């Protein structure tokens, strides 16, 4: 799972007792500047509230069959930049409001779910087809060349 804001650092002139918002008000995100998205950490709740939800991912083989998204302390992707493509969404359900749970910007993909925790390989196959094989063709190393 990737997130644009993976690390938080203390805000200037703040202490851990600051409570102006519900989540880490004294912390500010440090961006990796790879995905132009805004996220909210642990938005679906703590690990005890982990869940699996059917995802709509149109670029997968047999996309009419939902992909089983495994969410553990998952962030919500609140907004995406102009060059960011939405690749996965979840509908509203017992986990709360639906929305964007997968994005890509060029060959960088980010998810709010864990595709590696399911036996469904379609997500990884799509990533290999769209990111690895084109790179290999460019580098002329497909089939031992």
Sine and cosine of phi, psi and omega as CSV:
sin_phi,cos_phi,sin_psi,cos_psi,sin_omega,cos_omega
0.00,0.00,0.71,-0.70,0.05,-1.00
-0.91,-0.41,0.49,-0.87,0.11,-0.99
-0.61,-0.79,0.61,-0.79,-0.01,-1.00
-0.90,0.43,-0.56,0.83,-0.01,-1.00
-0.94,-0.35,1.00,-0.03,-0.04,-1.00
-1.00,-0.08,-0.41,0.91,-0.11,-0.99
-0.82,-0.57,0.58,-0.81,0.08,-1.00
-0.83,-0.56,0.58,-0.81,0.05,-1.00
-0.79,-0.61,0.41,-0.91,0.01,-1.00
-0.88,0.48,0.66,-0.75,0.09,-1.00
-0.96,0.29,0.48,-0.87,0.05,-1.00
-0.87,0.50,0.61,-0.79,0.05,-1.00
0.85,0.53,0.51,0.86,0.02,-1.00
-0.85,-0.52,0.42,-0.91,0.08,-1.00
-0.80,-0.60,0.25,-0.97,-0.03,-1.00
-0.92,0.38,-0.18,0.98,0.02,-1.00
-1.00,0.05,-0.10,1.00,0.06,-1.00
-0.89,0.45,0.74,-0.68,-0.05,-1.00
-0.70,-0.71,0.67,0.74,-0.05,-1.00
-0.97,0.24,-0.29,0.96,0.09,-1.00
-0.68,-0.74,0.16,-0.99,-0.11,-0.99
-0.97,0.24,-0.29,0.96,-0.08,-1.00
-0.69,-0.73,0.92,-0.39,0.14,-0.99
0.74,0.67,0.79,0.62,-0.02,-1.00
-0.89,0.45,-0.38,0.93,-0.01,-1.00
-1.00,-0.03,0.07,1.00,-0.03,-1.00
-0.90,-0.43,0.55,-0.83,0.09,-1.00
-0.84,-0.54,0.56,-0.83,-0.03,-1.00
-0.94,0.33,0.56,-0.83,0.14,-0.99
-0.93,-0.36,0.91,-0.42,-0.09,-1.00
-1.00,0.06,0.53,-0.85,0.10,-1.00
-1.00,0.06,-0.13,0.99,0.04,-1.00
0.84,0.54,0.57,0.82,0.04,-1.00
-0.94,-0.33,-0.66,0.75,0.07,-1.00
-0.91,-0.41,0.78,-0.62,0.00,-1.00
-1.00,-0.02,0.98,0.21,0.00,-1.00
-0.67,-0.74,0.35,-0.94,0.15,-0.99
-0.91,-0.41,0.72,-0.69,-0.01,-1.00
-0.80,-0.60,0.31,-0.95,0.15,-0.99
-0.82,-0.57,0.89,-0.46,-0.10,-0.99
-0.90,0.44,0.57,-0.82,0.09,-1.00
0.77,0.64,0.54,0.84,-0.11,-0.99
-0.92,0.40,-0.42,0.91,0.02,-1.00
-1.00,-0.01,0.06,1.00,0.06,-1.00
0.95,-0.33,0.03,-1.00,-0.02,-1.00
-0.96,0.30,0.09,-1.00,-0.03,-1.00
-0.82,0.57,-0.53,0.85,0.01,-1.00
-0.89,0.45,-0.36,0.93,0.01,-1.00
-0.99,-0.15,0.34,0.94,0.02,-1.00
-0.85,0.52,0.47,-0.88,-0.03,-1.00
-0.39,-0.92,0.24,-0.97,0.12,-0.99
-0.89,-0.45,0.70,-0.72,-0.03,-1.00
-0.68,-0.73,0.54,-0.84,0.06,-1.00
-0.96,0.28,0.79,-0.61,-0.03,-1.00
-0.94,-0.33,0.53,-0.85,0.12,-0.99
-0.99,-0.17,0.91,-0.42,0.01,-1.00
-0.76,-0.65,1.00,-0.03,-0.12,-0.99
-0.85,0.53,-0.46,0.89,-0.07,-1.00
-0.99,0.15,-0.04,1.00,0.00,-1.00
-0.99,0.14,0.47,-0.88,0.16,-0.99
-0.88,0.48,0.58,-0.81,-0.03,-1.00
0.79,0.61,0.74,0.68,-0.10,-1.00
-0.91,0.42,-0.24,0.97,0.07,-1.00
-0.93,0.37,-0.35,0.94,0.07,-1.00
-1.00,0.01,0.87,-0.50,-0.02,-1.00
-0.86,0.52,0.51,-0.86,0.07,-1.00
-1.00,-0.04,0.72,-0.69,-0.01,-1.00
-0.98,0.21,0.98,-0.19,0.01,-1.00
-0.99,0.10,0.82,-0.58,0.04,-1.00
-0.99,-0.17,0.87,-0.50,-0.07,-1.00
-0.92,-0.39,0.86,-0.52,0.03,-1.00
-0.75,-0.66,0.91,-0.41,-0.05,-1.00
0.74,0.68,0.71,0.70,-0.18,-0.98
-0.98,0.19,0.60,-0.80,0.13,-0.99
-0.99,0.14,0.31,-0.95,0.19,-0.98
-0.98,-0.20,0.69,-0.73,0.11,-0.99
-1.00,0.03,0.96,-0.28,-0.13,-0.99
-0.99,0.12,-0.54,0.84,0.03,-1.00
-0.41,-0.91,0.42,-0.91,0.00,-1.00
-0.81,-0.59,0.52,-0.85,0.01,-1.00
-0.97,0.25,0.10,-0.99,-0.06,-1.00
-0.87,0.49,-0.58,0.81,-0.06,-1.00
-0.99,-0.14,0.27,0.96,-0.01,-1.00
-0.98,-0.20,0.77,-0.63,0.05,-1.00
-0.99,-0.15,0.71,-0.71,0.11,-0.99
-0.99,0.16,0.82,-0.57,-0.03,-1.00
-0.91,-0.42,-0.22,0.97,-0.01,-1.00
-0.50,-0.87,0.64,-0.77,0.06,-1.00
-0.71,-0.70,0.39,-0.92,0.09,-1.00
-0.83,-0.55,0.63,-0.77,0.05,-1.00
-0.99,0.16,0.16,-0.99,0.04,-1.00
-0.93,0.37,0.60,-0.80,0.00,-1.00
-0.25,-0.97,-0.30,-0.95,-0.02,-1.00
-0.86,0.50,-0.35,0.94,0.02,-1.00
-0.98,0.17,-0.18,0.98,0.03,-1.00
0.89,-0.46,-0.46,-0.89,-0.05,-1.00
-0.91,0.42,0.64,-0.77,0.07,-1.00
-0.99,0.16,0.01,-1.00,0.04,-1.00
0.36,-0.93,-0.31,-0.95,-0.04,-1.00
-0.97,0.24,0.78,-0.63,0.03,-1.00
-0.77,-0.64,0.00,1.00,0.05,-1.00
-0.49,-0.87,0.68,-0.73,-0.01,-1.00
-0.62,-0.78,0.29,-0.96,0.16,-0.99
-0.56,-0.83,0.54,-0.84,0.09,-1.00
-0.69,-0.73,0.97,-0.24,-0.15,-0.99
0.91,0.41,-0.78,-0.63,0.00,-1.00
-1.00,-0.08,0.11,0.99,0.04,-1.00
-1.00,-0.09,0.84,-0.54,0.02,-1.00
-0.92,-0.39,0.55,-0.84,0.06,-1.00
-0.67,-0.74,0.65,-0.76,0.00,-1.00
-0.74,-0.68,0.45,-0.89,0.13,-0.99
-1.00,-0.07,-0.09,1.00,-0.03,-1.00
-0.88,-0.47,0.13,-0.99,-0.03,-1.00
-0.94,-0.35,1.00,-0.04,-0.01,-1.00
-0.93,0.38,-0.32,0.95,-0.01,-1.00
-0.97,0.23,-0.16,0.99,-0.04,-1.00
-0.99,-0.16,0.33,0.94,0.06,-1.00
-0.77,-0.63,0.38,-0.93,0.04,-1.00
-0.99,0.13,-0.09,1.00,0.03,-1.00
-0.98,0.22,0.89,-0.45,-0.09,-1.00
-1.00,-0.07,0.01,1.00,-0.11,-0.99
-0.87,0.50,-0.59,0.80,-0.02,-1.00
-0.91,0.42,-0.73,0.69,0.02,-1.00
-0.92,0.40,-0.59,0.81,0.07,-1.00
-0.88,0.48,-0.68,0.73,0.01,-1.00
-0.90,0.43,-0.66,0.75,0.02,-1.00
-0.89,0.45,-0.69,0.73,0.03,-1.00
-0.89,0.46,-0.73,0.69,0.00,-1.00
-0.87,0.48,-0.63,0.78,-0.11,-0.99
-1.00,-0.04,-0.38,0.92,-0.09,-1.00
-0.89,-0.46,-0.69,0.73,-0.08,-1.00
-0.99,0.14,-0.79,0.62,-0.05,-1.00
-0.87,0.49,-0.69,0.72,0.05,-1.00
-0.87,0.50,-0.63,0.78,0.03,-1.00
-0.90,0.43,-0.67,0.74,0.01,-1.00
-0.90,0.44,-0.66,0.75,0.02,-1.00
-0.89,0.46,-0.67,0.75,0.03,-1.00
-0.88,0.47,-0.61,0.79,-0.04,-1.00
-1.00,0.05,-0.06,1.00,0.01,-1.00
0.82,0.57,0.73,0.69,0.05,-1.00
-0.87,-0.50,0.29,0.96,0.08,-1.00
-0.98,0.21,0.65,-0.76,0.02,-1.00
0.84,0.54,0.61,0.79,0.10,-0.99
0.97,0.25,0.17,0.99,-0.01,-1.00
-0.99,0.15,0.00,0.00,0.00,0.00
